[in-house]
Amino acid sequence: MTFEEAFPLCFYINLGRRQDRRVDTEERLEAAGIKAIRFPAVDALHFSEKYQRAPLPDDFSKFSELEQARLRKAREVRGYDSPGRYALALTQRMAIREAKRRKMDAVMLLEDDVVLHPNFANLFQSVHLPDDWGIFYLGCSHQQKPEWVGARCVKSGYAVDTHAVAIHSRYYDRVIEMLDRHGKTDLGHIAKASDQFLAVLHREIPAYACFPNLAWQDEAQSDLINVTYTNYQKDGTQRNWTHCVKNLLPEMVGAEAKKPVKLGLLFLTRGDVNHPEIWREFVAEAPECVKIFNHPKERIRDTKAFLYGKQIKKHYDTEWGKLSLVEATLAMLQEALADESLTHFILLSEACVPIKSLPEILQRLTVDSRPQFGFRHWSKAVKRHQERMIAVPEVPQDCWHFHSQWVMLDRVAATFVVYQDMTSYFEKMFVPDEAYFATVLRMQGYPLHDLVYNKDLTWTNWEKSAGSPNAWKIIPQDKLADILHSDALFARKFPVGADIGKYGLHRSKKNFSAIVGQG
């Protein structure tokens, strides 16, 4: 379903004195492929003296609850907390009346501080509006746990914010009636604002929302309360009441929210690992918490090799800088996802070694289960990365993110990555494995900045302008210190015979005496 088919009329609400917002909003709408009509907002500054109110005092919090209630009551305008909130509600009522006059089946109301997902047009096509919808949010902040209904939609129990909300014609009159609060009974201990009054209507009008959010509120100066704020993180995840949506993404992809941590180690290699003794000791500390997958360039025939018998079914003729590295990684990821006991998926090379013990990694992921890899938005990437984008015009510019090839994904992020095969977009790109995963997550609507621990998973040392990272036969003390103080869980490059094993970084603290003895 296209946006115009779902919402035949779309207004964006804008104050006449905010031409800056008008320009920004029209640029955002054009980029998202949305045709919208400007609807002039009622300006609270133009209210008669009768409706003007002094702002709350700077020391408002020092007053007693009774005094605070009295001060708020004194500021109310026709049932709303402030002139600005009344003006917005009045504008919304007028816009809905105009939709009714035009006999439109539905109307979408956008505020001029709305931010739309950079891949909005494509993502919205996968949204299915339930037949009974009455109120629909492109994005909102849930204050009760919503119900997952499928096709990027949830049914809302109580959700706030009206930066992107649609009303079906079946409920025009009821919504207009609700937003007219003059002389009516208070609805309880809620802010007297139009988004709260709409949320109350969720009890009687079927309300749905996109999830994850496809639209959110920009962090900007509010014309309602005259402060700079937003209820959303960078990629649209709500900042407040987060417990209400905490388990929705796992539910969305069919993953259990709480499951013992178990790692899928995905080795993309030429042959066997360079340090099999390190990896055997690492895995031996909790073998039931690890499963190994391997895509070697050449089949491993040595029965004593660490990776012997771990090769996946699919095989690609891998070549550095080519798409084949992405394809091989995706093949391992898909095979690993078939094992429902696995919670995290870690991409490794033959030159990698663990620099934390397996129990330490399991403990960390039990406490903080986020995916981990360092990434950069295209605008902050190095020049060579930005130049590579030119080969892939199909990807919306703001979706581009660059990262190391070595990533750790949780089950949710991994499912988003394999949900749709986008490798054809990246066929002409040089070194696509340094952009594919973060960029595809962003394209699929995954809140990358909000949910990924943005630190390198694997410590690597590069010299300026070098074509590949340093390989360490003997690790210098200053580099060892860098490794110890990094947030990484693994490190590379360590060729066969390197001395990294003598430091025992991969062993538990219980073996500390053995480490000292080897030193």
N, C-alpha and C positions, 0 to 999 in steps of 0.2 A: 504494500500500500504506500502510495506517495503522500507527502505532507499535505498537498492541496486536496487530495481525495479525502483525507481524514478530516481536515479542517478547511472548508471552502472559504472561510473568511478569517483573516489574521490581522489583528491590530497591534501596533506597538505604541505604547503610551509614553508620551514625551512632553515635558514642560516647554513652553515657548521660549523661555530664557535659557534653556540648556541646549543650545545649538551644538555644543561640543559632543554631547551624548547622542544627539541626532545623527551626526556624521559617523561616530563610532558604531552605533547600532545598525545603520544602513549598510556599512561595510561588512559587519558580521553576518547580517542576514543574507547579503549577496553571496558571501563565501559559502554559506550553508545551503544556498539554493532556495531560500524562503522568500516568497513574495508577500509583503506585508504593507498595510496602509498606516500611515501615521495618524494616531488619534490624540488630539490635543488634550493634555492633562489639565485638570482644574488646579490652579495655583493657590495654595493656602495664603500666600503673601497678598493676594488680591481680595481676601475676605474682608467684609466690613469690620469695623472696630468691635462690633458685637461678638465676633468669633475669634478675635485675636487673643492670644494667651502668652503670659510671661513664661520663659523657660524655667525648668526646675532649678532650684538653687544648687550651687556647686557642692555644698556640704549636705546634699539631700540624704545621704546614707547615715548621717548623724542623728536624724530625726527618729522619733519612735515610730512603730508600725502604724499607730493610729494617726499620727501627724502626717506620715507619708501618704496614707490613704486619703486624708483630707486634701493634701496638696494635689494629688493626682485627680481627685474628683473636681477640684477647682479648675483644672486644665481641660477637662472633657469638652468636646464639641459634638453635640447631637449623637451622643452614645459612643464616641470614639475617644481614645486616649489623648489625642492632640489634633490640632488643625490639619497637620500634614497627613495623618492617617485618615481623617475624615475626607480630605480632598481626594486621596487615592481611591477610597471606596466609592465616592460619588462619581469619579471618572469611570470606574469599573461598571457601575450600574448603568451609566449613560452608554458605554460601549456595548453592553449586553442588550440594552433597549434598541440600539441601532442594528444589531444583528437580527433581533426579532423583527424589526421593521422591514429589513431586507429579506425576511423569510429564509434565513440561512439555517441549515441543519445543525451547525455548530460554529463556535467562534473561539479562536485562540487569542489570548491576551498575553502579550509580552511586555515586560517593563524595559526601560532603556538602559538598565544595568545588567542585562542578561548576557551570559557567556554561553556559546554553543560549542559542542564538541567539534574538533577540527574535521572529523569524519562523519559529521551529523547526517548528511544526505544518505550515505550508504547504510549507516547503522539504523536509521529510522525505517528503512524499507523492511527490516527484519522484525519490527515491532508490530504486534497484532493487537488491535484494540478490541476488548471484549464487547459483545453485542449490547450488553446492558449498561455500558459506561454512561456516567452523567457528568462527572468531573474527571479531568485527566491532566496530569502534570508531566511535562517533559523532564522535570527535575524538582525535587522538594527535599525537605528535612522531616524525617519520620520521627514522631514522638510516641508511637506505639509500634510494636513489631508488625510489619506488613506481611501479607500472605503471598508467597511466590505462586504465580499462575502460569508462567511460561512466556516464551516469545518476548523476552526482555521486559516483562511487565510484572508488577506486584499490585495487589489490592491493598489500599491504604486503610488503616484504622483511624489514624489521626496524624495528618501531615500538614506542615506549614510552609509558607513562602509562596508568593504569587508572581514570581518573575517570569513564569512560563506555564500558564494554566488555561485549560480549555473547558468550555461549558457546552453541553449538548442542549439542543432546543427544547427537549422534553422538560428541562429544569430551569429554563430562563426565568420564569416568574418566581419560582421558589428561591433562587439565588438572589434575585433583585430584592425580594421581600426580606431575606435574611440580612443583606447588607444595609438595609435601611433600619438603623437602630434607634432612631429618635423616639423617645418616650416609651421604649420597650424595656422589659425586665432584663437585668443582667443575667448572663449565661454562666455564671460561676467565676472561679478564680483564674481567669485567663486574661491575657492582654486584650484590650479593646481595639482590635485591628482586623482588617478584612480577611487576612489569611487565617486567623484564629476562628472567625465566624464561619468561614468555608469549611474548616476542619471539623467543626461541630456538625455540619451537614453530612459528614461521612457516615453518620449513624443511619441516615435515611436515603441518601443518594449514593449509588455505587461509584466509588472513587478509585482510580487507578493511577499508576505512575510508572515511568520508565525506570528501570534499574539494570545496571548502574545509571546514574543521572546522565542525561544527554544535554541538559542545560542547568546552569547554576548562576548564582549572583556574583557579579564582579566585586572585587574589593575596592570600593570607591566611596566618595562622600555621599551620604544618604540625604536625599531631599526631605525625608520623613522625620528623621531624628537628628539631623545635622552633625553626624559623626561618621568617620570612615570605618567601615566594618564589612564583613561578609560572614555568612553562616557556613561557608564551604572552604575546603582545602583546594589546593592548586588544580587538581583534576576532577573536582566536583563532588568529592566525598563529604558528607555532612560532618561538621565539627562537634556538634552537640548531640546528646542522646545516641551516642554511637552504639551502645549495647542493643538498640532496637534493630540494627541492620548488620550486626557483627557476623552472623552466620548465614547471611543471605547468599553471598557468592558461593560458598561451598554447596549450599542447597541447590543453587542454580545449575551447578555442573555435576550434581549427584555425588558429591564427596561428603564424607562424615566430617563434621566440624571438629570433633574431639576424638583423636585416634593416636595411639602410641607412635612416636616418630620412627620411621623406617626409611632408610636411604636407598635410592637407586643410583649407583655409581655408573655413569655412562662414559666409557673410555673410548675416545676417538684417537686412534693410534696408527703408527706405521706397523708395529708388531707388538711384542710384549712390553710391559712397563720397564723403565730403566732401573727401578729399585724394587724388585719383587719382595725382598726381605722386609722392607719398610711397610709395604702394603699388607703383607701377611700378618705382621705384628699388629698393625692398625686394625684390621678386620677381626683378628682373633679375640680382641677385648669385648666384642659384642656381635658375634657372627649372625645371630638371629635378627639383628637390626640393619642388615645390609644385603643387597642383592646387586650383582655385577652384570653389566651389559657391555659388549665390546663391538666396535666396528673397526677392524684393522684394515690397513691398505692391502696387506697380503695375509692370507689365512695362516694362523698360528698352528704349527704341527708338533711342536715340542710339548710332550705331555706333562713336563715339569714346569712349564711356563705358568705364571700367575693367572694369565687371561685365557689359558687353554680351556676350550669348551664353553666360553662365554659369548661367542660370536652370535650376533642376531641373524635372522633369516635373510633380510634384504641386504644387498651389497651394492655400493656405488664406487665407481672408479674415482676416488678423491684426488683433488689437485688444489694446491694452495692458491688462494685468491679467487677460487671459482665457487659456483653455487653448489657443487657436489658436497662441500663440507656442511652446508646447511641441510641438504637432503639426507646425508648420513646421520646427522644429529637428530633430525625429525624422525627418522626411522627408528633410532634407539628410543627416543621419547615415546613414540606410539607403542612400541613393544613393552616398554616399562609401565606405561599407564594401564596396560591390560592386567597388571598385578595390582589389585585394589588395596593391598596392604601397604603399598608404598605411599609415603607422604611427601617426599622431597626428591628432586632429581638434579644431580650434580654432574656437569660436563667437565671432563678431565682429559689430559693428554698423557703420553708415555713419560714425559719429562716432569710431570707434577709429582709432588709429595705432600702428604698431610703435615701441617705444622701445629695442629691441635689433635689431641687424642680423640678417638671415637666417642668415649663417654662424655667428654667436654662438648663436642659438637651436638650430641643428642640432647644434653642438658640445655644447651643454648637454644636449640630449636623447640624444646618443650616450653621454654619460657617465652621466646620470641620466634614465632614460626614463619616470619616473613621470608619471601624470596630475597636473594642477595646478589647483586652485581652492580658495579659502578656504571653509571650512564650519564650522558650529557644531551641536552636539547641541541638541535642542529645549530641554533644561533650562538652557542658557546663551544661548538666543536672546532677542531683544528681545520685549516683550510682544505687539506686533502680530503677530509670527510665530506665537507660541504660540496666539493666538486663532484664527488661520487653520486650525489643526489640527482644530478642532471640526467643520469641514465635511467631514472625511474620516475617519470612524470605522473604516473598513476597514483602515487602516494601523496596525500595532502601534506603540504609543507610542514605544518605544525605537528604532524605525527612523527616526524623524523627524530630519532634518538640514536646515538652511537654509544657503543660499549665494547668491553672486552669479549672475546669469544667464549670465555669460561664463565658460565653462569650457574646459579642455583635457583630452581623454580620450585614452588610448592605445587600441590596437585591442581589448585584452581588456576594458577598462572599457566601451568603446562597444558591444561585443557583448553584455555583460551588460545594458546599458541597453535595447537594442532586442529582447532575447530574448523578452520578454513585454510586450504592450501593456497598460500599467496606466493609460492616460490616463482611462479611465472613472471611476476612483477620485477623480480630481482635478477633475472637471467643475464642482463647486460651490465650489471653492476660489478665493479671490481671489489673484492673482499666483502661480499654481502654478509658474511657471518658476524661482522662487527657492527651490524645495524639491524639485522632481521628480527631478532627476538623482541627487543624493546619497541621497535617501530610497529611490528605486528600487534603486540599487546595494546599499544595505543590506538591503532586502527580498529581493534575489536572492542574498544570501549572500556578496557581494563584501566583502572585508576593508577597508572604507573607511579607517578610521583607520590601518591598517598599511601601505597601499599608495599612498595619495594624498598628494602634497606639499601640505600644508594652508596655502597662501599664495595670496592673490589673484592671479589670472592677469593681470587688467587693473586698472591703477591708476585709481581714481575718487575724487573729492573731494565729500563730502556736507556740507552745513550741517545743524545739528541741526534736526530736525522738517521738513526740506525734503522735498517730494514727489518730487523728481528731483535727480540730481547736478548740480554746477556745470558750466556750459559756459564754456570758456576761449577767448576771441578773442585775448587777450594773456595768456600764461602768466606769472604773477609768479615772481620768482627763488626765493622760498621754496618754491613749489609745484614748480618745476623741480627743486630740490634733493631734494624728497620723491620725485619720480619717479625720479631718478638713484639714490637709495639704497633704493628698493623692490626687492622680489623679483619684481615684475611684468615681463611681456614686452611688454605693450601698455598703452595708456592711452586714456581718454576723459573728457569729451566735448569734441571740437574741431570747431566749426562751420566752414562754408566761410569761407575767408579768415583763419583762425587762424594765428598766427605760429609754431606748434610746428615747422614744417618747417625753419626757419632754423637750428635747433640740430643738425640732422643726426643725431638719435639713432638713426635707422633705418639709418644707413650703417655700413659696416665701418670699422675703425680705419685702414685704408689710405687712407681719404678724409679723415683728420683735418685735414689742411691745408686742404682745401676747406671744411670746417666752420668752421674759425677764420676763413677769408677771408670767409665769409658773415656771421659774427658781427659 
